[in-house]
Amino acid sequence: MSFNKFPAFKVKAGTVKAAQRKRRQPERGRPVKKCPPENADFTKWPEYAPTPQGGENVRNYRYLTLADREALESHYLKGERPQDIADALGVHVATIYKELKRGDTGDVDRNMRQGYSAKLAQLRLQKNFKCRGRKVKDGQKDPEAIST
């Protein structure tokens, strides 16, 4: 719609779109990295307090350990929300939903939600780890058996 049709608006039609485009541009420059002050007392600066982190760091990914899965199972049986569980474990809420899907027992628990088993989720994860990697076709030699 052009503003030139109305006499009350004496604005060029392109200026509104240009202003909207200008607003959408990201900030330029490096983001400022916050560092805690030396000898920081985290009671005074809670934004710098270390967050509880669980799991193993593998490259840029962090896998949940069996202890984390058992904690997830206990929180889930108490009837807590996935967001609260994610905050308690220090992971993203999507991780919790993926874990609930991985450890699905096919039954309904006492809270009338899908059942979750930490041991079952751990077994499925280990099985998926074994299936990773390059698949060997029929007639090819195993890549691990080839010596250089």
Phi and psi in degrees as GROMACS dihedral restraints (atoms count N, CA, C in turn):
[ dihedral_restraints ]
;  ai    aj    ak    al  type     phi  dphi    fc
    3     4     5     6     1   -95.3    20    10
    4     5     6     7     1   138.8    20    10
    6     7     8     9     1   -81.0    20    10
    7     8     9    10     1    -8.9    20    10
    9    10    11    12     1   -70.5    20    10
   10    11    12    13     1   -14.4    20    10
   12    13    14    15     1   -72.6    20    10
   13    14    15    16     1   -24.9    20    10
   15    16    17    18     1  -103.9    20    10
   16    17    18    19     1   130.8    20    10
   18    19    20    21     1   -69.9    20    10
   19    20    21    22     1   -22.8    20    10
   21    22    23    24     1   -69.5    20    10
   22    23    24    25     1   -28.0    20    10
   24    25    26    27     1  -104.5    20    10
   25    26    27    28     1   105.6    20    10
   27    28    29    30     1  -104.7    20    10
   28    29    30    31     1    65.5    20    10
   30    31    32    33     1  -124.3    20    10
   31    32    33    34     1   141.3    20    10
   33    34    35    36     1   -69.1    20    10
   34    35    36    37     1   147.1    20    10
   36    37    38    39     1   -66.5    20    10
   37    38    39    40     1   -32.3    20    10
   39    40    41    42     1   -79.6    20    10
   40    41    42    43     1   -16.7    20    10
   42    43    44    45     1   -70.7    20    10
   43    44    45    46     1   -32.7    20    10
   45    46    47    48     1   -68.2    20    10
   46    47    48    49     1   -44.0    20    10
   48    49    50    51     1   -66.0    20    10
   49    50    51    52     1   -38.4    20    10
   51    52    53    54     1   -64.8    20    10
   52    53    54    55     1   -38.6    20    10
   54    55    56    57     1   -67.1    20    10
   55    56    57    58     1   -38.0    20    10
   57    58    59    60     1   -66.8    20    10
   58    59    60    61     1   -40.3    20    10
   60    61    62    63     1   -64.5    20    10
   61    62    63    64     1   -38.2    20    10
   63    64    65    66     1   -66.1    20    10
   64    65    66    67     1   -36.4    20    10
   66    67    68    69     1   -67.2    20    10
   67    68    69    70     1   -31.5    20    10
   69    70    71    72     1   -78.6    20    10
   70    71    72    73     1   -15.3    20    10
   72    73    74    75     1   -68.3    20    10
   73    74    75    76     1   137.5    20    10
   75    76    77    78     1   -71.1    20    10
   76    77    78    79     1   161.3    20    10
   78    79    80    81     1   -67.5    20    10
   79    80    81    82     1   146.1    20    10
   81    82    83    84     1   -98.6    20    10
   82    83    84    85     1   155.2    20    10
   84    85    86    87     1   100.4    20    10
   85    86    87    88     1   173.1    20    10
   87    88    89    90     1   -80.8    20    10
   88    89    90    91     1   144.2    20    10
   90    91    92    93     1   -72.2    20    10
   91    92    93    94     1   145.3    20    10
   93    94    95    96     1   -78.4    20    10
   94    95    96    97     1   125.2    20    10
   96    97    98    99     1   -91.0    20    10
   97    98    99   100     1   124.7    20    10
   99   100   101   102     1   -83.1    20    10
  100   101   102   103     1   132.8    20    10
  102   103   104   105     1  -122.4    20    10
  103   104   105   106     1   142.8    20    10
  105   106   107   108     1   -69.8    20    10
  106   107   108   109     1   146.9    20    10
  108   109   110   111     1   -64.5    20    10
  109   110   111   112     1   157.0    20    10
  111   112   113   114     1   -62.6    20    10
  112   113   114   115     1   143.0    20    10
  114   115   116   117     1    51.9    20    10
  115   116   117   118     1    45.9    20    10
  117   118   119   120     1   -69.9    20    10
  118   119   120   121     1   132.8    20    10
  120   121   122   123     1   -95.8    20    10
  121   122   123   124     1   110.6    20    10
  123   124   125   126     1   -72.8    20    10
  124   125   126   127     1    -7.2    20    10
  126   127   128   129     1   -75.0    20    10
  127   128   129   130     1   -29.0    20    10
  129   130   131   132     1   -86.2    20    10
  130   131   132   133     1   -31.5    20    10
  132   133   134   135     1  -122.5    20    10
  133   134   135   136     1    77.9    20    10
  135   136   137   138     1   -67.5    20    10
  136   137   138   139     1   -20.7    20    10
  138   139   140   141     1   -69.9    20    10
  139   140   141   142     1   -19.0    20    10
  141   142   143   144     1   -96.2    20    10
  142   143   144   145     1    -3.5    20    10
  144   145   146   147     1   -63.6    20    10
  145   146   147   148     1   139.6    20    10
  147   148   149   150     1   -66.3    20    10
  148   149   150   151     1   137.5    20    10
  150   151   152   153     1   -87.5    20    10
  151   152   153   154     1   148.4    20    10
  153   154   155   156     1   -68.3    20    10
  154   155   156   157     1   125.0    20    10
  156   157   158   159     1  -118.7    20    10
  157   158   159   160     1   133.2    20    10
  159   160   161   162     1  -118.6    20    10
  160   161   162   163     1   165.5    20    10
  162   163   164   165     1    91.2    20    10
  163   164   165   166     1   178.6    20    10
  165   166   167   168     1  -103.9    20    10
  166   167   168   169     1   138.9    20    10
  168   169   170   171     1   -87.7    20    10
  169   170   171   172     1   118.1    20    10
  171   172   173   174     1  -126.3    20    10
  172   173   174   175     1   111.4    20    10
  174   175   176   177     1    53.7    20    10
  175   176   177   178     1  -119.2    20    10
  177   178   179   180     1  -101.3    20    10
  178   179   180   181     1     5.1    20    10
  180   181   182   183     1  -106.7    20    10
  181   182   183   184     1   151.0    20    10
  183   184   185   186     1  -123.9    20    10
  184   185   186   187     1   116.8    20    10
  186   187   188   189     1   -90.8    20    10
  187   188   189   190     1   145.3    20    10
  189   190   191   192     1   -75.1    20    10
  190   191   192   193     1   141.2    20    10
  192   193   194   195     1   -88.9    20    10
  193   194   195   196     1   174.4    20    10
  195   196   197   198     1   -63.8    20    10
  196   197   198   199     1   -36.2    20    10
  198   199   200   201     1   -63.8    20    10
  199   200   201   202     1   -39.2    20    10
  201   202   203   204     1   -64.9    20    10
  202   203   204   205     1   -40.2    20    10
  204   205   206   207     1   -66.3    20    10
  205   206   207   208     1   -37.9    20    10
  207   208   209   210     1   -67.2    20    10
  208   209   210   211     1   -37.4    20    10
  210   211   212   213     1   -65.2    20    10
  211   212   213   214     1   -40.4    20    10
  213   214   215   216     1   -61.0    20    10
  214   215   216   217     1   -42.2    20    10
  216   217   218   219     1   -63.2    20    10
  217   218   219   220     1   -42.2    20    10
  219   220   221   222     1   -67.8    20    10
  220   221   222   223     1   -41.0    20    10
  222   223   224   225     1   -64.2    20    10
  223   224   225   226     1   -39.4    20    10
  225   226   227   228     1   -67.8    20    10
  226   227   228   229     1   -38.0    20    10
  228   229   230   231     1   -69.7    20    10
  229   230   231   232     1   -26.3    20    10
  231   232   233   234     1   -72.0    20    10
  232   233   234   235     1   -14.7    20    10
  234   235   236   237     1    94.7    20    10
  235   236   237   238     1    18.0    20    10
  237   238   239   240     1   -74.4    20    10
  238   239   240   241     1   156.4    20    10
  240   241   242   243     1   -74.5    20    10
  241   242   243   244     1   152.7    20    10
  243   244   245   246     1   -59.3    20    10
  244   245   246   247     1   -33.1    20    10
  246   247   248   249     1   -64.9    20    10
  247   248   249   250     1   -41.0    20    10
  249   250   251   252     1   -66.9    20    10
  250   251   252   253     1   -37.8    20    10
  252   253   254   255     1   -65.0    20    10
  253   254   255   256     1   -42.3    20    10
  255   256   257   258     1   -62.1    20    10
  256   257   258   259     1   -41.0    20    10
  258   259   260   261     1   -65.1    20    10
  259   260   261   262     1   -38.3    20    10
  261   262   263   264     1   -69.3    20    10
  262   263   264   265     1   -36.7    20    10
  264   265   266   267     1   -87.4    20    10
  265   266   267   268     1   -15.3    20    10
  267   268   269   270     1    78.1    20    10
  268   269   270   271     1    33.5    20    10
  270   271   272   273     1  -126.7    20    10
  271   272   273   274     1   172.6    20    10
  273   274   275   276     1   -76.5    20    10
  274   275   276   277     1   152.4    20    10
  276   277   278   279     1   -65.5    20    10
  277   278   279   280     1   -27.4    20    10
  279   280   281   282     1   -64.9    20    10
  280   281   282   283     1   -33.1    20    10
  282   283   284   285     1   -62.4    20    10
  283   284   285   286     1   -39.4    20    10
  285   286   287   288     1   -65.6    20    10
  286   287   288   289     1   -44.1    20    10
  288   289   290   291     1   -64.1    20    10
  289   290   291   292     1   -38.6    20    10
  291   292   293   294     1   -65.4    20    10
  292   293   294   295     1   -39.9    20    10
  294   295   296   297     1   -66.6    20    10
  295   296   297   298     1   -39.1    20    10
  297   298   299   300     1   -64.0    20    10
  298   299   300   301     1   -35.4    20    10
  300   301   302   303     1   -71.6    20    10
  301   302   303   304     1   -39.2    20    10
  303   304   305   306     1   -67.3    20    10
  304   305   306   307     1   -37.7    20    10
  306   307   308   309     1   -97.9    20    10
  307   308   309   310     1    19.7    20    10
  309   310   311   312     1   -64.9    20    10
  310   311   312   313     1   126.7    20    10
  312   313   314   315     1   -90.6    20    10
  313   314   315   316     1   -15.0    20    10
  315   316   317   318     1    89.7    20    10
  316   317   318   319     1    -4.1    20    10
  318   319   320   321     1  -105.7    20    10
  319   320   321   322     1   176.7    20    10
  321   322   323   324     1  -110.7    20    10
  322   323   324   325     1   134.1    20    10
  324   325   326   327     1   -85.8    20    10
  325   326   327   328     1  -173.6    20    10
  327   328   329   330     1   -69.2    20    10
  328   329   330   331     1   -15.6    20    10
  330   331   332   333     1   -92.5    20    10
  331   332   333   334     1     8.2    20    10
  333   334   335   336     1    63.3    20    10
  334   335   336   337     1    34.7    20    10
  336   337   338   339     1  -118.1    20    10
  337   338   339   340     1   169.8    20    10
  339   340   341   342     1   -60.7    20    10
  340   341   342   343     1   141.9    20    10
  342   343   344   345     1   -73.3    20    10
  343   344   345   346     1   153.3    20    10
  345   346   347   348     1  -136.6    20    10
  346   347   348   349     1   133.9    20    10
  348   349   350   351     1  -125.8    20    10
  349   350   351   352     1   123.6    20    10
  351   352   353   354     1   -67.6    20    10
  352   353   354   355     1   -38.9    20    10
  354   355   356   357     1   -67.4    20    10
  355   356   357   358     1   -39.5    20    10
  357   358   359   360     1   -64.6    20    10
  358   359   360   361     1   -40.8    20    10
  360   361   362   363     1   -64.3    20    10
  361   362   363   364     1   -39.7    20    10
  363   364   365   366     1   -65.3    20    10
  364   365   366   367     1   -41.9    20    10
  366   367   368   369     1   -63.9    20    10
  367   368   369   370     1   -41.7    20    10
  369   370   371   372     1   -65.2    20    10
  370   371   372   373     1   -37.6    20    10
  372   373   374   375     1   -65.1    20    10
  373   374   375   376     1   -45.1    20    10
  375   376   377   378     1   -64.0    20    10
  376   377   378   379     1   -37.2    20    10
  378   379   380   381     1   -64.8    20    10
  379   380   381   382     1   -40.7    20    10
  381   382   383   384     1   -66.5    20    10
  382   383   384   385     1   -34.5    20    10
  384   385   386   387     1   -64.5    20    10
  385   386   387   388     1   -36.9    20    10
  387   388   389   390     1   -68.5    20    10
  388   389   390   391     1   -29.7    20    10
  390   391   392   393     1   -82.4    20    10
  391   392   393   394     1    -5.0    20    10
  393   394   395   396     1   -72.4    20    10
  394   395   396   397     1   163.9    20    10
  396   397   398   399     1   101.0    20    10
  397   398   399   400     1  -174.5    20    10
  399   400   401   402     1   -74.6    20    10
  400   401   402   403     1   134.4    20    10
  402   403   404   405     1   -86.3    20    10
  403   404   405   406     1   136.6    20    10
  405   406   407   408     1   -90.4    20    10
  406   407   408   409     1   124.9    20    10
  408   409   410   411     1   -82.6    20    10
  409   410   411   412     1   162.1    20    10
  411   412   413   414     1   -64.1    20    10
  412   413   414   415     1   135.2    20    10
  414   415   416   417     1    90.8    20    10
  415   416   417   418     1   -13.4    20    10
  417   418   419   420     1   -91.8    20    10
  418   419   420   421     1   154.8    20    10
  420   421   422   423     1   -81.2    20    10
  421   422   423   424     1   155.7    20    10
  423   424   425   426     1   -68.0    20    10
  424   425   426   427     1   129.9    20    10
  426   427   428   429     1   -60.6    20    10
  427   428   429   430     1   -27.7    20    10
  429   430   431   432     1   -76.3    20    10
  430   431   432   433     1   -26.0    20    10
  432   433   434   435     1   -79.5    20    10
  433   434   435   436     1   -17.4    20    10
  435   436   437   438     1   -75.7    20    10
  436   437   438   439     1   123.6    20    10
  438   439   440   441     1  -102.0    20    10
  439   440   441   442     1   145.4    20    10
